[in-house]
Structure formats: structure tokens, C-alpha cells
Amino acid sequence: MKNSLFHPLLRNLFCLLLPAIVAGCAPATLQPPAQDARPPLILVSIDGFKPDYLTRSVTPNLNALAAQGARAEAMRPSFPSITFPNHYTLVTGSRPDRHGIVGNTIEDSRIPGARFSLGNREATNDRRWWDEAEPIWVTAEQRGVRTATMFWPGSEAAIHGVRPSEWRSYDSKLPANQRVDTLLGWLDKPVASRPAFLTLYFEDVDHAGHEYGPDAAQTTEAAAHVDEAIGRLAAGLQARGIKANIVVVSDHGMAAMSKQRVIRLDQVAPAGSYRVVTGGTYAGLEATPGKDGVLADALLKPQAHMQCWRKEAMPPRFHYGRNPRVPSFICLAETGWQIAADARSAERTPAGGHGYDNMAAEMQAIFIAAGPAFKTGIVLAPFDNVDVYPLMMNLIGLQPLPSDGEMTLAPALN
């Protein structure tokens, strides 16, 4: 009879004490890493998306994100206001003059026989062009934080010998919905192997803006198409119960152009005095041997609809001209004008373009951020896109590397 009373009492006492015993004895390694508790961060780029596209009544999902979180009146791109330089700025916090991707077309005497350009896959996959800076996914991977990129300039190269845990070779024909579904698939992984930082990229709006112009119906339709993909992403996250922080940006805006607004370099400088490294809304030129003075005399005098500088004499506000990869002479067209090498290239002037003065209203980009880290209904004053990097490093719990960015976006955070 004594034993029959003792066992239940002992059992009850043991059950009461067991949680405390386990808590006191459990090794610290059994606690989940703090990183696992952080919401994933998804960085979305909509190439060439102007802030005023949000007012065309075709972007309900983007507008909903903005209402749920924070948006900027505008985000200033870095100069030159083109794709590769600004995408690398967004993920490094460094301006193009510092990170080395100084244009979409680049030459470097230290990489002889190679020319970096959008269409040269061998060059864009060569880490030597990218190694002057360290993008967020490289730092994260080195510190044990998994990353995944559904397209981003530079993500196909083993920068500093490191690639994201998941990445895909750029394929412009891959539908937007498949891009979203691939990213959601990565988030279906167990928390321990799930990426904490992910990127997503859409080029539709930029392509339409170039072909038809920023005010065309086709460009508005492209904005609507990408907005649908953003809606698919939001719905996919909700269905999975994932509360992610989402940062949506563009790399630059878009300005209307015309074949009637063209500056021809062959009508400005003597034949044989220069070589065009890159042309378009801005141009980079090198003097042919022995012709530096001749070219300077032709370019540096007042020009109609264009201004030229030796690279070291560019106005400080551009933060451009110190990197050895910047061509010796830089010419910048007035917004809406095109710098063409000759009559043939003048005929290829698109309906829309970018690369102009990064302070121009037409070049401004978007910034929208929503998720558990962000306050609701915040409207930020215009800021430089270098400031996105320290914000994102903060969101994934890592110390940012030295950069040109500052934590100016802290007021948007809870």
C-alpha cells in the first residue's frame, strides 16, 4: 500500500521538475541560431521602373506593399544611371567609381584582350571584373548565411571565389512567374537550409521603355505584368506563412528619346583622333596615340546638348572619374539626347533611354520596403541608392563592410 502511494507522488514531482532539469542541462548548441529567427530578406529589382509608373493604376500589388510599409519619394541612382553599375551599387553600397563596374561596357588594361559588355557572357562571368567590391551574398555566405539569386548582375561570377548557395544563369526568356516560383521553392526548404537573402530580377519594364518610350501603353502594360508577378510572390509567401521583408527597387528611370535629338561624334571631333569605348546617353572616349590635345580641343569647348570633361575634371557630385576603368574623356548628353558615333549608329537611337545625369527627374528610381521590420505608411525623402546596402545588411543581421552608404533609412524600421 505504501508503494502504491509513493510512485504516483514521485512521478508527479519528477514531471514538475523535468522542464527545469532539461533547461538547466541542455547545451547551448541546442538553441536555434539567432539567424534562423530572422525573416528572410527578398530584394526585387524592376529594371527601368520610374516612380510615376506607380500612378498609372496598373500596379495594385506594388502600391499595396508601399502602403503596408515604406516608400521613397524617389531614389537617386549612381552615375552613370545604367543597369550593371547600379545593380552592383545596390548590393555593395559602393558607387561605380569604387566598385569597378563603371559602365555596361568596360575596358581594363589589367585584363588585356577582354572587353566587358552586356552581351559578352564570358566577361560578365569573369570574377576579375567584379572583385573590386564584395556584394552582400558573398559576405553572407562567408559568414554562414545562405543566399540565393534569381538573376542579378555579378551573381554568376565567383566573386572572391564565392557564389550564392543557389543561383541561376541569366535567361531573359524565363517567364516572370517561373522566376517567382523558383524563389518560392527555395523558401520551401527547411529553415536550416533556407536562404536568408534572396534576389529577384525583372527586365520587362526596361525593355519596353527602350523600345516604345516611357510614356507608351506598352511600357504601362509591362509595369502591370511585373506587378502581377509581385502579387504572385506576396500570395506565395502568405500561403506558406512566411513573413518576409521585401525590398523593391529599380536601378534607374527612363527618358523619352528621338532620332531628331542626336549628337554625332564624327561631327564634333576630327576623324582618327579618338576611339569610342561606350556611347549612348553618355559617351566614354580614348584619344588615339598622339591626338590627346586635338581631341581635348574638340570636346572640351562648349557643345550644344552635350558637355564633356577629362575624367579627372568631372564635377565632384558625379563621384566618377577616379577608377582606372573610366575612359579618359566623358561626354554627357542633355536629357533626351543621344550621343552617336556616326550616322549609322544615330539611326539606332531608341525611343527611351537612361544613363543621363543621375539627378535628372527622369532618371529617378523606386524604393518600396515592407515586412515585419518596417513601419507602416512611411514616406522617405529622396536618398542615394548606396544607402540600400547598409539597410539590407542590418536586416540579415550582418555588419556591413565599409562603403559609400549610410544608415539613412533607419526611420523606416520598427
C-alpha positions as CSV (number, residue, x, y, z in Angstrom):
1,M,0.0,0.0,0.0
2,K,2.9,2.3,0.8
3,N,4.5,1.7,-2.6
4,S,1.2,2.4,-4.5
5,L,1.1,5.9,-2.9
6,F,4.8,6.6,-3.4
7,H,5.0,6.0,-7.1
8,P,2.3,8.5,-8.2
9,L,3.7,11.2,-5.9
10,L,7.3,10.6,-7.2
11,R,6.1,10.6,-10.7
12,N,4.3,13.9,-10.3
13,L,7.2,15.5,-8.6
14,F,9.6,14.3,-11.4
15,C,7.2,15.6,-14.1
16,L,7.1,19.0,-12.4
17,L,10.9,19.2,-12.1
18,L,11.7,17.8,-15.6
19,P,11.4,21.0,-17.6
20,A,13.7,22.8,-15.2
21,I,16.2,20.0,-15.2
22,V,16.3,19.8,-19.0
23,A,16.6,23.6,-19.3
24,G,19.5,23.7,-16.9
25,C,21.3,20.8,-18.6
26,A,20.7,21.5,-22.3
27,P,23.8,22.5,-24.1
28,A,23.7,26.0,-25.7
29,T,24.1,24.4,-29.1
30,L,20.5,23.1,-28.9
31,Q,19.2,26.7,-29.2
32,P,18.4,27.7,-32.7
33,P,20.8,30.2,-34.2
34,A,19.6,33.8,-34.0
35,Q,19.8,34.0,-37.8
36,D,17.1,31.3,-38.1
37,A,14.7,33.5,-36.3
38,R,15.1,36.4,-38.8
39,P,12.6,36.8,-41.6
40,P,14.1,36.2,-45.0
41,L,15.0,39.3,-47.0
42,I,13.9,39.4,-50.6
43,L,15.5,42.1,-52.8
44,V,13.5,42.7,-56.0
45,S,14.7,44.7,-58.9
46,I,12.4,46.0,-61.6
47,D,14.8,47.3,-64.2
48,G,14.0,50.8,-65.6
49,F,10.9,51.4,-63.4
50,K,10.2,55.1,-62.9
51,P,8.4,56.3,-59.8
52,D,5.5,57.7,-61.9
53,Y,4.7,54.2,-63.2
54,L,3.1,53.7,-59.7
55,T,0.5,56.3,-60.5
56,R,-0.9,54.6,-63.7
57,S,-3.5,52.5,-61.9
58,V,-1.9,49.2,-63.1
59,T,0.3,48.4,-60.0
60,P,-2.1,47.4,-57.2
61,N,0.4,45.0,-55.6
62,L,3.3,47.4,-55.5
63,N,1.1,50.1,-54.2
64,A,-0.2,47.7,-51.5
65,L,3.3,46.9,-50.4
66,A,4.1,50.6,-50.3
67,A,1.0,51.2,-48.1
68,Q,1.9,48.4,-45.8
69,G,5.5,49.6,-45.3
70,A,7.8,52.3,-46.6
71,R,8.4,54.0,-49.9
72,A,10.7,56.8,-51.1
73,E,9.5,59.8,-53.0
74,A,12.4,58.8,-55.2
75,M,15.7,57.0,-55.0
76,R,18.7,58.6,-56.8
77,P,20.8,56.2,-58.9
78,S,24.5,56.5,-59.0
79,F,26.2,57.9,-62.1
80,P,26.2,56.5,-64.8
81,S,22.5,55.8,-64.4
82,I,22.6,52.4,-66.3
83,T,22.0,48.8,-65.4
84,F,25.1,47.0,-64.3
85,P,26.8,49.8,-62.4
86,N,23.6,50.5,-60.3
87,H,22.8,46.9,-59.6
88,Y,26.3,46.4,-58.2
89,T,26.0,49.6,-56.2
90,L,22.7,48.4,-54.6
91,V,24.4,45.2,-53.3
92,T,27.8,46.6,-52.4
93,G,26.9,50.1,-51.1
94,S,29.7,51.5,-53.3
95,R,29.5,53.9,-56.2
96,P,30.6,52.6,-59.6
97,D,33.9,54.6,-59.4
98,R,34.7,52.5,-56.3
99,H,33.3,49.1,-57.1
100,G,34.8,49.0,-60.6
101,I,31.7,48.3,-62.7
102,V,31.9,51.7,-64.2
103,G,29.7,51.0,-67.2
104,N,27.8,48.4,-69.2
105,T,30.9,48.4,-71.5
106,I,34.3,48.5,-69.9
107,E,37.9,48.1,-70.8
108,D,40.8,47.5,-68.4
109,S,44.4,47.4,-69.3
110,R,45.0,45.0,-66.4
111,I,42.7,42.5,-68.2
112,P,44.2,42.5,-71.7
113,G,42.4,41.2,-74.6
114,A,39.0,41.2,-72.8
115,R,36.1,43.7,-73.1
116,F,33.3,43.7,-70.6
117,S,29.9,44.2,-72.1
118,L,26.3,43.0,-71.5
119,G,26.4,40.6,-74.4
120,N,29.8,39.1,-73.5
121,R,28.9,36.2,-71.2
122,E,32.5,35.1,-70.8
123,A,33.4,38.5,-69.5
124,T,30.4,39.1,-67.2
125,N,31.1,35.7,-65.6
126,D,34.8,36.6,-65.0
127,R,35.3,37.5,-61.4
128,R,38.2,39.9,-62.2
129,W,35.7,42.5,-63.3
130,W,33.7,42.2,-60.1
131,D,36.4,41.7,-57.5
132,E,37.0,45.4,-56.6
133,A,34.0,45.1,-54.3
134,E,32.1,42.5,-52.3
135,P,28.4,42.0,-52.8
136,I,26.1,41.2,-50.0
137,W,25.7,37.5,-50.9
138,V,29.5,36.9,-50.8
139,T,29.8,38.4,-47.3
140,A,26.8,36.5,-46.2
141,E,28.0,33.2,-47.5
142,Q,31.4,33.7,-45.9
143,R,29.6,34.3,-42.5
144,G,27.4,31.2,-42.8
145,V,24.3,32.9,-44.0
146,R,22.8,31.2,-47.1
147,T,21.8,33.2,-50.1
148,A,20.0,32.7,-53.4
149,T,19.8,34.8,-56.6
150,M,17.2,34.6,-59.2
151,F,19.3,36.7,-61.5
152,W,21.4,39.7,-60.5
153,P,24.4,41.3,-62.3
154,G,27.5,39.6,-60.9
155,S,25.8,36.6,-59.3
156,E,27.1,34.2,-62.0
157,A,30.7,35.1,-61.3
158,A,32.6,33.5,-58.4
159,I,33.4,36.9,-56.8
160,H,36.3,36.5,-54.3
161,G,35.8,32.8,-55.1
162,V,32.3,32.7,-53.7
163,R,28.8,32.2,-55.3
164,P,25.4,32.2,-53.7
165,S,24.1,28.9,-52.4
166,E,21.5,29.0,-55.1
167,W,21.8,30.9,-58.4
168,R,20.7,30.7,-62.0
169,S,22.3,31.8,-65.2
170,Y,20.5,34.8,-66.6
171,D,17.8,33.9,-69.1
172,S,15.7,36.8,-70.4
173,K,13.2,34.3,-71.8
174,L,12.3,32.8,-68.4
175,P,8.8,33.9,-67.6
176,A,8.2,36.1,-64.6
177,N,6.0,33.6,-62.9
178,Q,8.7,30.9,-63.2
179,R,11.2,33.2,-61.6
180,V,8.8,33.8,-58.7
181,D,8.1,30.1,-58.3
182,T,11.7,29.2,-58.3
183,L,12.4,31.7,-55.5
184,L,9.4,30.4,-53.5
185,G,10.8,26.8,-54.0
186,W,14.0,27.9,-52.3
187,L,12.0,29.2,-49.4
188,D,10.2,25.8,-49.1
189,K,13.5,24.3,-47.8
190,P,13.8,23.5,-44.1
191,V,14.7,26.6,-42.1
192,A,18.3,25.4,-41.5
193,S,19.0,25.3,-45.3
194,R,16.6,28.1,-46.4
195,P,18.2,31.2,-47.9
196,A,18.1,34.3,-45.6
197,F,18.8,36.7,-48.5
198,L,17.3,36.3,-52.0
199,T,17.1,38.4,-55.1
200,L,14.6,38.5,-57.9
201,Y,15.0,40.4,-61.2
202,F,12.6,41.6,-63.9
203,E,13.7,43.4,-67.1
204,D,10.3,43.7,-68.9
205,V,9.7,47.4,-68.0
206,D,13.2,48.5,-69.1
207,H,12.9,46.6,-72.4
208,A,9.5,48.2,-73.1
209,G,10.8,51.7,-72.1
210,H,13.7,51.4,-74.6
211,E,11.6,50.1,-77.4
212,Y,8.5,52.2,-77.1
213,G,9.4,55.0,-74.7
214,P,8.4,55.6,-71.1
215,D,5.0,57.1,-71.9
216,A,3.9,54.3,-74.2
217,A,1.0,52.0,-73.5
218,Q,3.3,49.0,-74.0
219,T,5.5,50.2,-71.1
220,T,2.5,50.6,-68.9
221,E,1.5,47.1,-69.8
222,A,5.0,45.8,-68.9
223,A,4.6,47.5,-65.5
224,A,1.3,45.8,-65.0
225,H,2.8,42.4,-65.9
226,V,5.6,42.7,-63.4
227,D,3.1,43.9,-60.8
228,E,1.2,40.6,-61.3
229,A,4.5,38.7,-60.5
230,I,4.8,40.8,-57.3
231,G,1.3,39.7,-56.4
232,R,2.2,36.1,-57.1
233,L,5.2,36.5,-54.8
234,A,3.1,38.0,-52.0
235,A,0.4,35.3,-52.3
236,G,3.1,32.6,-52.3
237,L,4.6,33.9,-49.1
238,Q,1.2,34.2,-47.4
239,A,0.3,30.7,-48.4
240,R,3.5,29.4,-46.8
241,G,3.1,31.5,-43.7
242,I,6.4,33.2,-44.3
243,K,6.6,36.8,-43.1
244,A,9.5,38.1,-45.3
245,N,11.0,41.5,-45.5
246,I,10.7,42.6,-49.2
247,V,12.7,45.5,-50.7
248,V,11.7,46.5,-54.2
249,V,14.0,48.8,-56.2
250,S,14.8,49.9,-59.7
251,D,18.2,50.7,-61.0
252,H,17.2,53.9,-62.8
253,G,14.3,55.6,-64.6
254,M,13.8,56.2,-68.3
255,A,13.6,59.3,-70.5
256,A,11.9,59.7,-73.9
257,M,14.4,59.9,-76.8
258,S,14.1,60.7,-80.5
259,K,16.2,60.3,-83.7
260,Q,15.8,64.0,-84.1
261,R,17.8,64.6,-80.9
262,V,21.2,63.1,-81.7
263,I,24.8,64.4,-81.3
264,R,27.2,62.8,-83.7
265,L,30.8,62.4,-82.5
266,D,32.1,62.3,-86.1
267,Q,30.8,65.8,-86.5
268,V,32.4,67.0,-83.2
269,A,35.9,65.6,-83.2
270,P,38.4,65.0,-86.1
271,A,38.4,61.6,-87.6
272,G,41.2,59.4,-86.3
273,S,41.6,61.4,-83.1
274,Y,39.6,59.1,-80.9
275,R,38.2,55.7,-80.1
276,V,34.7,55.2,-78.7
277,V,34.7,52.9,-75.7
278,T,31.0,53.4,-75.0
279,G,28.3,55.6,-76.5
280,G,24.7,56.5,-75.9
281,T,23.2,58.8,-73.4
282,Y,26.8,59.4,-72.2
283,A,30.0,58.5,-74.1
284,G,33.5,57.4,-73.0
285,L,36.3,58.1,-75.4
286,E,40.0,57.5,-75.6
287,A,42.4,59.6,-77.7
288,T,44.4,57.8,-80.3
289,P,48.1,58.0,-79.7
290,G,49.5,61.5,-80.1
291,K,46.0,63.0,-80.5
292,D,45.1,63.8,-76.9
293,G,45.4,67.6,-77.4
294,V,43.4,67.5,-80.6
295,L,40.6,65.6,-79.0
296,A,40.6,67.8,-75.9
297,D,40.4,70.9,-78.1
298,A,37.4,69.4,-79.9
299,L,35.5,68.1,-76.9
300,L,36.1,70.5,-74.0
301,K,34.8,73.6,-75.7
302,P,31.0,74.4,-75.3
303,Q,28.8,71.9,-77.1
304,A,25.2,72.0,-78.0
305,H,23.2,69.5,-75.9
306,M,26.3,67.9,-74.5
307,Q,29.1,68.5,-72.0
308,C,32.5,66.8,-72.0
309,W,35.2,66.6,-69.4
310,R,38.5,64.9,-68.8
311,K,37.6,62.2,-66.4
312,E,39.6,63.7,-63.5
313,A,37.8,67.0,-64.0
314,M,34.3,65.7,-63.7
315,P,32.2,67.6,-61.2
316,P,32.5,66.0,-57.7
317,R,28.8,65.4,-57.4
318,F,29.1,62.6,-60.0
319,H,31.6,60.7,-57.8
320,Y,33.1,59.4,-61.0
321,G,36.4,59.5,-62.8
322,R,39.0,58.1,-60.4
323,N,38.7,54.5,-61.3
324,P,41.3,53.4,-64.0
325,R,38.5,51.8,-65.9
326,V,36.7,55.1,-66.6
327,P,37.6,56.3,-70.1
328,S,39.9,59.4,-70.4
329,F,37.1,61.6,-71.7
330,I,33.4,61.5,-70.6
331,C,30.7,63.3,-72.5
332,L,27.2,63.6,-71.1
333,A,24.2,64.3,-73.3
334,E,21.4,66.6,-72.2
335,T,18.4,64.5,-71.0
336,G,16.5,63.2,-74.0
337,W,19.5,63.4,-76.4
338,Q,21.7,60.6,-77.7
339,I,25.5,60.6,-78.4
340,A,26.1,58.5,-81.6
341,A,29.4,57.6,-83.2
342,D,28.2,58.3,-86.7
343,A,25.1,58.4,-88.9
344,R,24.6,54.7,-88.8
345,S,24.5,54.5,-85.0
346,A,22.3,57.6,-84.9
347,E,19.6,55.6,-86.8
348,R,19.6,53.1,-83.9
349,T,18.5,55.7,-81.4
350,P,15.8,54.0,-79.2
351,A,12.5,55.5,-78.1
352,G,13.7,55.7,-74.5
353,G,17.0,55.7,-72.6
354,H,18.9,56.2,-69.4
355,G,22.4,57.0,-68.4
356,Y,21.9,60.7,-68.0
357,D,22.7,62.9,-65.1
358,N,21.7,60.9,-62.1
359,M,20.0,63.9,-60.6
360,A,17.6,64.3,-63.5
361,A,14.0,63.7,-62.7
362,E,13.6,61.2,-65.4
363,M,16.4,59.0,-64.0
364,Q,15.0,58.6,-60.5
365,A,14.3,55.1,-59.3
366,I,11.8,53.5,-56.9
367,F,12.3,52.1,-53.4
368,I,9.5,50.2,-51.6
369,A,10.0,48.1,-48.5
370,A,7.5,46.1,-46.4
371,G,7.6,43.3,-43.9
372,P,7.9,42.8,-40.1
373,A,11.0,45.0,-39.9
374,F,9.2,48.1,-41.4
375,K,6.8,50.6,-40.1
376,T,3.6,51.2,-41.9
377,G,2.8,54.2,-44.1
378,I,6.3,55.7,-44.1
379,V,7.3,58.1,-46.9
380,L,11.0,58.7,-47.2
381,A,12.6,61.8,-48.7
382,P,14.8,61.1,-51.7
383,F,18.1,59.4,-51.0
384,D,21.1,57.9,-52.8
385,N,20.9,54.2,-53.7
386,V,24.2,53.5,-51.9
387,D,22.1,53.6,-48.7
388,V,20.2,50.4,-49.5
389,Y,23.2,48.2,-48.8
390,P,23.6,49.0,-45.1
391,L,19.9,48.6,-44.6
392,M,19.9,45.1,-46.1
393,M,22.9,44.1,-44.1
394,N,21.1,45.2,-41.0
395,L,18.0,43.2,-41.9
396,I,20.0,40.0,-42.2
397,G,21.9,40.6,-39.1
398,L,25.4,41.3,-40.5
399,Q,27.9,44.1,-40.1
400,P,28.2,46.0,-43.4
401,L,31.6,46.4,-44.9
402,P,32.9,49.9,-45.4
403,S,31.0,51.6,-48.3
404,D,29.6,54.8,-49.5
405,G,26.3,54.1,-47.9
406,E,24.9,55.4,-44.7
407,M,22.0,54.1,-42.5
408,T,19.7,56.9,-43.5
409,L,16.8,54.5,-43.9
410,A,16.6,53.7,-40.2
411,P,13.5,55.8,-39.6
412,A,11.6,53.3,-41.7
413,L,12.4,50.4,-39.3
414,N,10.4,49.3,-36.3
